[in-house]
Amino acid sequence: MKINEVYTISEIIEQGLVEKQIKEIPAKVFLNETKVYFFEPVSTQTMRLYSIINKRSFFL
């Protein structure tokens, strides 16, 4: 997945990402085994990937 690209929700799920419910961040957060992906909604069916960080950094 590339930053600043737009993805549908089904494409995100197909990549094996699992949504994490976060209250303090105005974004959609998805996790995989090692990374955290931050998306902003573009429309009701698409989201733009704007950041990827290491999962360990996110939970510190």
PyMOL Python script that loads the backbone (N, CA, C, O; Angstrom):
from pymol import cmd

cmd.read_pdbstr("""\
ATOM      1  N   MET A   1       0.845  -1.173   0.000  1.00  0.00           N
ATOM      2  CA  MET A   1       0.000   0.000   0.000  1.00  0.00           C
ATOM      3  C   MET A   1       0.894   1.240   0.000  1.00  0.00           C
ATOM      4  O   MET A   1       1.959   1.256   0.617  1.00  0.00           O
ATOM      5  N   LYS A   2       0.441   2.267  -0.699  1.00  0.00           N
ATOM      6  CA  LYS A   2       1.225   3.480  -0.824  1.00  0.00           C
ATOM      7  C   LYS A   2       0.521   4.657  -0.166  1.00  0.00           C
ATOM      8  O   LYS A   2      -0.700   4.790  -0.238  1.00  0.00           O
ATOM      9  N   ILE A   3       1.308   5.503   0.474  1.00  0.00           N
ATOM     10  CA  ILE A   3       0.774   6.716   1.106  1.00  0.00           C
ATOM     11  C   ILE A   3       0.224   7.642   0.025  1.00  0.00           C
ATOM     12  O   ILE A   3       0.765   7.723  -1.078  1.00  0.00           O
ATOM     13  N   ASN A   4      -0.856   8.333   0.362  1.00  0.00           N
ATOM     14  CA  ASN A   4      -1.590   9.268  -0.496  1.00  0.00           C
ATOM     15  C   ASN A   4      -2.391   8.581  -1.598  1.00  0.00           C
ATOM     16  O   ASN A   4      -2.940   9.259  -2.466  1.00  0.00           O
ATOM     17  N   GLU A   5      -2.469   7.274  -1.584  1.00  0.00           N
ATOM     18  CA  GLU A   5      -3.329   6.551  -2.509  1.00  0.00           C
ATOM     19  C   GLU A   5      -4.693   6.345  -1.858  1.00  0.00           C
ATOM     20  O   GLU A   5      -4.805   6.304  -0.632  1.00  0.00           O
ATOM     21  N   VAL A   6      -5.720   6.217  -2.679  1.00  0.00           N
ATOM     22  CA  VAL A   6      -7.079   6.022  -2.202  1.00  0.00           C
ATOM     23  C   VAL A   6      -7.450   4.551  -2.372  1.00  0.00           C
ATOM     24  O   VAL A   6      -7.212   3.953  -3.421  1.00  0.00           O
ATOM     25  N   TYR A   7      -8.040   3.976  -1.312  1.00  0.00           N
ATOM     26  CA  TYR A   7      -8.413   2.570  -1.302  1.00  0.00           C
ATOM     27  C   TYR A   7      -9.865   2.434  -0.864  1.00  0.00           C
ATOM     28  O   TYR A   7     -10.365   3.232  -0.072  1.00  0.00           O
ATOM     29  N   THR A   8     -10.529   1.418  -1.386  1.00  0.00           N
ATOM     30  CA  THR A   8     -11.871   1.109  -0.908  1.00  0.00           C
ATOM     31  C   THR A   8     -11.739   0.291   0.374  1.00  0.00           C
ATOM     32  O   THR A   8     -10.682  -0.277   0.651  1.00  0.00           O
ATOM     33  N   ILE A   9     -12.796   0.237   1.135  1.00  0.00           N
ATOM     34  CA  ILE A   9     -12.791  -0.532   2.376  1.00  0.00           C
ATOM     35  C   ILE A   9     -12.515  -2.003   2.084  1.00  0.00           C
ATOM     36  O   ILE A   9     -11.786  -2.654   2.832  1.00  0.00           O
ATOM     37  N   SER A  10     -13.086  -2.530   1.012  1.00  0.00           N
ATOM     38  CA  SER A  10     -12.847  -3.936   0.681  1.00  0.00           C
ATOM     39  C   SER A  10     -11.393  -4.188   0.316  1.00  0.00           C
ATOM     40  O   SER A  10     -10.861  -5.246   0.651  1.00  0.00           O
ATOM     41  N   GLU A  11     -10.731  -3.257  -0.359  1.00  0.00           N
ATOM     42  CA  GLU A  11      -9.312  -3.410  -0.682  1.00  0.00           C
ATOM     43  C   GLU A  11      -8.461  -3.431   0.589  1.00  0.00           C
ATOM     44  O   GLU A  11      -7.490  -4.182   0.680  1.00  0.00           O
ATOM     45  N   ILE A  12      -8.824  -2.614   1.553  1.00  0.00           N
ATOM     46  CA  ILE A  12      -8.097  -2.559   2.816  1.00  0.00           C
ATOM     47  C   ILE A  12      -8.231  -3.889   3.553  1.00  0.00           C
ATOM     48  O   ILE A  12      -7.245  -4.428   4.055  1.00  0.00           O
ATOM     49  N   ILE A  13      -9.432  -4.407   3.614  1.00  0.00           N
ATOM     50  CA  ILE A  13      -9.677  -5.677   4.299  1.00  0.00           C
ATOM     51  C   ILE A  13      -8.984  -6.826   3.575  1.00  0.00           C
ATOM     52  O   ILE A  13      -8.462  -7.736   4.220  1.00  0.00           O
ATOM     53  N   GLU A  14      -8.971  -6.796   2.238  1.00  0.00           N
ATOM     54  CA  GLU A  14      -8.292  -7.833   1.449  1.00  0.00           C
ATOM     55  C   GLU A  14      -6.791  -7.880   1.742  1.00  0.00           C
ATOM     56  O   GLU A  14      -6.163  -8.927   1.584  1.00  0.00           O
ATOM     57  N   GLN A  15      -6.219  -6.768   2.163  1.00  0.00           N
ATOM     58  CA  GLN A  15      -4.800  -6.709   2.509  1.00  0.00           C
ATOM     59  C   GLN A  15      -4.521  -7.329   3.880  1.00  0.00           C
ATOM     60  O   GLN A  15      -3.370  -7.408   4.310  1.00  0.00           O
ATOM     61  N   GLY A  16      -5.573  -7.762   4.555  1.00  0.00           N
ATOM     62  CA  GLY A  16      -5.408  -8.395   5.861  1.00  0.00           C
ATOM     63  C   GLY A  16      -5.387  -7.424   7.019  1.00  0.00           C
ATOM     64  O   GLY A  16      -5.002  -7.791   8.129  1.00  0.00           O
ATOM     65  N   LEU A  17      -5.795  -6.187   6.776  1.00  0.00           N
ATOM     66  CA  LEU A  17      -5.807  -5.184   7.837  1.00  0.00           C
ATOM     67  C   LEU A  17      -7.096  -5.295   8.648  1.00  0.00           C
ATOM     68  O   LEU A  17      -8.168  -5.575   8.112  1.00  0.00           O
ATOM     69  N   VAL A  18      -6.960  -5.066   9.953  1.00  0.00           N
ATOM     70  CA  VAL A  18      -8.086  -5.152  10.876  1.00  0.00           C
ATOM     71  C   VAL A  18      -8.272  -3.785  11.513  1.00  0.00           C
ATOM     72  O   VAL A  18      -7.314  -3.194  12.011  1.00  0.00           O
ATOM     73  N   GLU A  19      -9.509  -3.278  11.500  1.00  0.00           N
ATOM     74  CA  GLU A  19      -9.767  -1.954  12.061  1.00  0.00           C
ATOM     75  C   GLU A  19      -9.670  -1.975  13.578  1.00  0.00           C
ATOM     76  O   GLU A  19     -10.135  -2.908  14.233  1.00  0.00           O
ATOM     77  N   LYS A  20      -9.062  -0.937  14.121  1.00  0.00           N
ATOM     78  CA  LYS A  20      -8.943  -0.744  15.568  1.00  0.00           C
ATOM     79  C   LYS A  20      -9.756   0.494  15.916  1.00  0.00           C
ATOM     80  O   LYS A  20      -9.566   1.552  15.314  1.00  0.00           O
ATOM     81  N   GLN A  21     -10.651   0.372  16.874  1.00  0.00           N
ATOM     82  CA  GLN A  21     -11.475   1.504  17.292  1.00  0.00           C
ATOM     83  C   GLN A  21     -10.642   2.428  18.190  1.00  0.00           C
ATOM     84  O   GLN A  21     -10.197   2.025  19.265  1.00  0.00           O
ATOM     85  N   ILE A  22     -10.440   3.663  17.738  1.00  0.00           N
ATOM     86  CA  ILE A  22      -9.651   4.656  18.457  1.00  0.00           C
ATOM     87  C   ILE A  22     -10.514   5.894  18.647  1.00  0.00           C
ATOM     88  O   ILE A  22     -11.121   6.381  17.693  1.00  0.00           O
ATOM     89  N   LYS A  23     -10.573   6.401  19.865  1.00  0.00           N
ATOM     90  CA  LYS A  23     -11.425   7.556  20.152  1.00  0.00           C
ATOM     91  C   LYS A  23     -10.682   8.882  20.045  1.00  0.00           C
ATOM     92  O   LYS A  23     -11.296   9.892  19.702  1.00  0.00           O
ATOM     93  N   GLU A  24      -9.387   8.913  20.327  1.00  0.00           N
ATOM     94  CA  GLU A  24      -8.644  10.162  20.396  1.00  0.00           C
ATOM     95  C   GLU A  24      -8.133  10.669  19.053  1.00  0.00           C
ATOM     96  O   GLU A  24      -7.648  11.797  18.969  1.00  0.00           O
ATOM     97  N   ILE A  25      -8.229   9.866  18.015  1.00  0.00           N
ATOM     98  CA  ILE A  25      -7.674  10.227  16.711  1.00  0.00           C
ATOM     99  C   ILE A  25      -8.817  10.331  15.696  1.00  0.00           C
ATOM    100  O   ILE A  25      -9.608   9.399  15.554  1.00  0.00           O
ATOM    101  N   PRO A  26      -8.904  11.461  14.992  1.00  0.00           N
ATOM    102  CA  PRO A  26      -9.977  11.610  13.992  1.00  0.00           C
ATOM    103  C   PRO A  26      -9.627  10.928  12.672  1.00  0.00           C
ATOM    104  O   PRO A  26      -9.581  11.575  11.626  1.00  0.00           O
ATOM    105  N   ALA A  27      -9.381   9.625  12.725  1.00  0.00           N
ATOM    106  CA  ALA A  27      -9.017   8.852  11.540  1.00  0.00           C
ATOM    107  C   ALA A  27      -9.451   7.414  11.740  1.00  0.00           C
ATOM    108  O   ALA A  27      -9.839   7.012  12.837  1.00  0.00           O
ATOM    109  N   LYS A  28      -9.382   6.653  10.674  1.00  0.00           N
ATOM    110  CA  LYS A  28      -9.602   5.211  10.761  1.00  0.00           C
ATOM    111  C   LYS A  28      -8.236   4.571  10.900  1.00  0.00           C
ATOM    112  O   LYS A  28      -7.311   4.888  10.153  1.00  0.00           O
ATOM    113  N   VAL A  29      -8.116   3.674  11.855  1.00  0.00           N
ATOM    114  CA  VAL A  29      -6.846   3.022  12.127  1.00  0.00           C
ATOM    115  C   VAL A  29      -7.002   1.531  11.859  1.00  0.00           C
ATOM    116  O   VAL A  29      -7.927   0.889  12.357  1.00  0.00           O
ATOM    117  N   PHE A  30      -6.083   0.991  11.067  1.00  0.00           N
ATOM    118  CA  PHE A  30      -6.087  -0.428  10.742  1.00  0.00           C
ATOM    119  C   PHE A  30      -4.736  -1.018  11.123  1.00  0.00           C
ATOM    120  O   PHE A  30      -3.699  -0.372  10.968  1.00  0.00           O
ATOM    121  N   LEU A  31      -4.757  -2.250  11.621  1.00  0.00           N
ATOM    122  CA  LEU A  31      -3.542  -2.925  12.056  1.00  0.00           C
ATOM    123  C   LEU A  31      -3.298  -4.178  11.240  1.00  0.00           C
ATOM    124  O   LEU A  31      -4.229  -4.820  10.755  1.00  0.00           O
ATOM    125  N   ASN A  32      -2.015  -4.514  11.098  1.00  0.00           N
ATOM    126  CA  ASN A  32      -1.640  -5.853  10.671  1.00  0.00           C
ATOM    127  C   ASN A  32      -0.635  -6.353  11.699  1.00  0.00           C
ATOM    128  O   ASN A  32      -0.564  -5.793  12.793  1.00  0.00           O
ATOM    129  N   GLU A  33       0.125  -7.362  11.395  1.00  0.00           N
ATOM    130  CA  GLU A  33       1.016  -7.956  12.395  1.00  0.00           C
ATOM    131  C   GLU A  33       2.103  -7.007  12.885  1.00  0.00           C
ATOM    132  O   GLU A  33       2.489  -7.079  14.051  1.00  0.00           O
ATOM    133  N   THR A  34       2.607  -6.119  12.030  1.00  0.00           N
ATOM    134  CA  THR A  34       3.745  -5.284  12.416  1.00  0.00           C
ATOM    135  C   THR A  34       3.539  -3.787  12.256  1.00  0.00           C
ATOM    136  O   THR A  34       4.336  -3.002  12.770  1.00  0.00           O
ATOM    137  N   LYS A  35       2.478  -3.369  11.547  1.00  0.00           N
ATOM    138  CA  LYS A  35       2.320  -1.944  11.247  1.00  0.00           C
ATOM    139  C   LYS A  35       0.921  -1.438  11.558  1.00  0.00           C
ATOM    140  O   LYS A  35      -0.038  -2.201  11.673  1.00  0.00           O
ATOM    141  N   VAL A  36       0.845  -0.101  11.692  1.00  0.00           N
ATOM    142  CA  VAL A  36      -0.416   0.595  11.915  1.00  0.00           C
ATOM    143  C   VAL A  36      -0.616   1.547  10.741  1.00  0.00           C
ATOM    144  O   VAL A  36       0.279   2.319  10.396  1.00  0.00           O
ATOM    145  N   TYR A  37      -1.792   1.485  10.135  1.00  0.00           N
ATOM    146  CA  TYR A  37      -2.128   2.290   8.961  1.00  0.00           C
ATOM    147  C   TYR A  37      -3.203   3.306   9.342  1.00  0.00           C
ATOM    148  O   TYR A  37      -4.213   2.947   9.948  1.00  0.00           O
ATOM    149  N   PHE A  38      -2.985   4.574   8.988  1.00  0.00           N
ATOM    150  CA  PHE A  38      -3.939   5.634   9.276  1.00  0.00           C
ATOM    151  C   PHE A  38      -4.583   6.106   7.977  1.00  0.00           C
ATOM    152  O   PHE A  38      -3.900   6.466   7.018  1.00  0.00           O
ATOM    153  N   PHE A  39      -5.907   6.095   7.972  1.00  0.00           N
ATOM    154  CA  PHE A  39      -6.674   6.490   6.797  1.00  0.00           C
ATOM    155  C   PHE A  39      -7.613   7.638   7.148  1.00  0.00           C
ATOM    156  O   PHE A  39      -8.125   7.721   8.264  1.00  0.00           O
ATOM    157  N   GLU A  40      -7.830   8.522   6.173  1.00  0.00           N
ATOM    158  CA  GLU A  40      -8.859   9.545   6.310  1.00  0.00           C
ATOM    159  C   GLU A  40      -9.941   9.266   5.275  1.00  0.00           C
ATOM    160  O   GLU A  40      -9.635   8.907   4.138  1.00  0.00           O
ATOM    161  N   PRO A  41     -11.199   9.429   5.662  1.00  0.00           N
ATOM    162  CA  PRO A  41     -12.294   9.179   4.713  1.00  0.00           C
ATOM    163  C   PRO A  41     -12.281  10.189   3.562  1.00  0.00           C
ATOM    164  O   PRO A  41     -12.115  11.389   3.779  1.00  0.00           O
ATOM    165  N   VAL A  42     -12.455   9.692   2.351  1.00  0.00           N
ATOM    166  CA  VAL A  42     -12.585  10.543   1.174  1.00  0.00           C
ATOM    167  C   VAL A  42     -14.051  10.582   0.763  1.00  0.00           C
ATOM    168  O   VAL A  42     -14.579  11.633   0.400  1.00  0.00           O
ATOM    169  N   SER A  43     -14.694   9.434   0.823  1.00  0.00           N
ATOM    170  CA  SER A  43     -16.127   9.319   0.564  1.00  0.00           C
ATOM    171  C   SER A  43     -16.644   8.204   1.465  1.00  0.00           C
ATOM    172  O   SER A  43     -15.915   7.716   2.329  1.00  0.00           O
ATOM    173  N   THR A  44     -17.878   7.803   1.271  1.00  0.00           N
ATOM    174  CA  THR A  44     -18.429   6.746   2.123  1.00  0.00           C
ATOM    175  C   THR A  44     -17.786   5.390   1.854  1.00  0.00           C
ATOM    176  O   THR A  44     -17.826   4.510   2.714  1.00  0.00           O
ATOM    177  N   GLN A  45     -17.194   5.208   0.672  1.00  0.00           N
ATOM    178  CA  GLN A  45     -16.613   3.914   0.310  1.00  0.00           C
ATOM    179  C   GLN A  45     -15.092   3.936   0.114  1.00  0.00           C
ATOM    180  O   GLN A  45     -14.487   2.882  -0.082  1.00  0.00           O
ATOM    181  N   THR A  46     -14.470   5.107   0.164  1.00  0.00           N
ATOM    182  CA  THR A  46     -13.026   5.183  -0.066  1.00  0.00           C
ATOM    183  C   THR A  46     -12.319   5.941   1.047  1.00  0.00           C
ATOM    184  O   THR A  46     -12.898   6.807   1.703  1.00  0.00           O
ATOM    185  N   MET A  47     -11.034   5.587   1.244  1.00  0.00           N
ATOM    186  CA  MET A  47     -10.217   6.252   2.257  1.00  0.00           C
ATOM    187  C   MET A  47      -8.809   6.450   1.703  1.00  0.00           C
ATOM    188  O   MET A  47      -8.313   5.640   0.920  1.00  0.00           O
ATOM    189  N   ARG A  48      -8.176   7.547   2.126  1.00  0.00           N
ATOM    190  CA  ARG A  48      -6.813   7.857   1.694  1.00  0.00           C
ATOM    191  C   ARG A  48      -5.845   7.466   2.799  1.00  0.00           C
ATOM    192  O   ARG A  48      -6.021   7.856   3.953  1.00  0.00           O
ATOM    193  N   LEU A  49      -4.836   6.704   2.448  1.00  0.00           N
ATOM    194  CA  LEU A  49      -3.797   6.311   3.389  1.00  0.00           C
ATOM    195  C   LEU A  49      -2.840   7.483   3.565  1.00  0.00           C
ATOM    196  O   LEU A  49      -2.254   7.953   2.590  1.00  0.00           O
ATOM    197  N   TYR A  50      -2.675   7.961   4.805  1.00  0.00           N
ATOM    198  CA  TYR A  50      -1.788   9.103   4.999  1.00  0.00           C
ATOM    199  C   TYR A  50      -0.612   8.827   5.915  1.00  0.00           C
ATOM    200  O   TYR A  50       0.284   9.665   6.007  1.00  0.00           O
ATOM    201  N   SER A  51      -0.573   7.695   6.595  1.00  0.00           N
ATOM    202  CA  SER A  51       0.572   7.409   7.443  1.00  0.00           C
ATOM    203  C   SER A  51       0.639   5.921   7.767  1.00  0.00           C
ATOM    204  O   SER A  51      -0.383   5.249   7.908  1.00  0.00           O
ATOM    205  N   ILE A  52       1.868   5.425   7.882  1.00  0.00           N
ATOM    206  CA  ILE A  52       2.116   4.053   8.314  1.00  0.00           C
ATOM    207  C   ILE A  52       3.222   4.117   9.359  1.00  0.00           C
ATOM    208  O   ILE A  52       4.272   4.714   9.125  1.00  0.00           O
ATOM    209  N   ILE A  53       2.981   3.498  10.516  1.00  0.00           N
ATOM    210  CA  ILE A  53       4.013   3.457  11.551  1.00  0.00           C
ATOM    211  C   ILE A  53       4.171   2.035  12.062  1.00  0.00           C
ATOM    212  O   ILE A  53       3.336   1.169  11.798  1.00  0.00           O
ATOM    213  N   ASN A  54       5.238   1.808  12.787  1.00  0.00           N
ATOM    214  CA  ASN A  54       5.479   0.520  13.416  1.00  0.00           C
ATOM    215  C   ASN A  54       4.457   0.313  14.522  1.00  0.00           C
ATOM    216  O   ASN A  54       4.175   1.237  15.284  1.00  0.00           O
ATOM    217  N   LYS A  55       3.907  -0.872  14.617  1.00  0.00           N
ATOM    218  CA  LYS A  55       2.878  -1.177  15.622  1.00  0.00           C
ATOM    219  C   LYS A  55       3.387  -0.939  17.039  1.00  0.00           C
ATOM    220  O   LYS A  55       2.643  -0.451  17.889  1.00  0.00           O
ATOM    221  N   ARG A  56       4.623  -1.272  17.295  1.00  0.00           N
ATOM    222  CA  ARG A  56       5.195  -1.082  18.635  1.00  0.00           C
ATOM    223  C   ARG A  56       5.202   0.394  19.021  1.00  0.00           C
ATOM    224  O   ARG A  56       4.907   0.725  20.170  1.00  0.00           O
ATOM    225  N   SER A  57       5.529   1.281  18.099  1.00  0.00           N
ATOM    226  CA  SER A  57       5.534   2.726  18.363  1.00  0.00           C
ATOM    227  C   SER A  57       4.138   3.225  18.713  1.00  0.00           C
ATOM    228  O   SER A  57       3.984   4.092  19.574  1.00  0.00           O
ATOM    229  N   PHE A  58       3.129   2.687  18.056  1.00  0.00           N
ATOM    230  CA  PHE A  58       1.754   3.116  18.269  1.00  0.00           C
ATOM    231  C   PHE A  58       1.289   2.816  19.679  1.00  0.00           C
ATOM    232  O   PHE A  58       0.596   3.630  20.289  1.00  0.00           O
ATOM    233  N   PHE A  59       1.658   1.664  20.203  1.00  0.00           N
ATOM    234  CA  PHE A  59       1.178   1.258  21.513  1.00  0.00           C
ATOM    235  C   PHE A  59       2.053   1.750  22.654  1.00  0.00           C
ATOM    236  O   PHE A  59       1.720   1.514  23.816  1.00  0.00           O
ATOM    237  N   LEU A  60       3.163   2.426  22.365  1.00  0.00           N
ATOM    238  CA  LEU A  60       3.979   3.003  23.433  1.00  0.00           C
ATOM    239  C   LEU A  60       3.267   4.200  23.977  1.00  0.00           C
ATOM    240  O   LEU A  60       3.768   4.853  24.893  1.00  0.00           O
TER     241      LEU A  60
END
""", "prot")
cmd.dss("prot")
cmd.show_as("cartoon", "prot")
cmd.util.cbc("prot")
cmd.orient("prot")
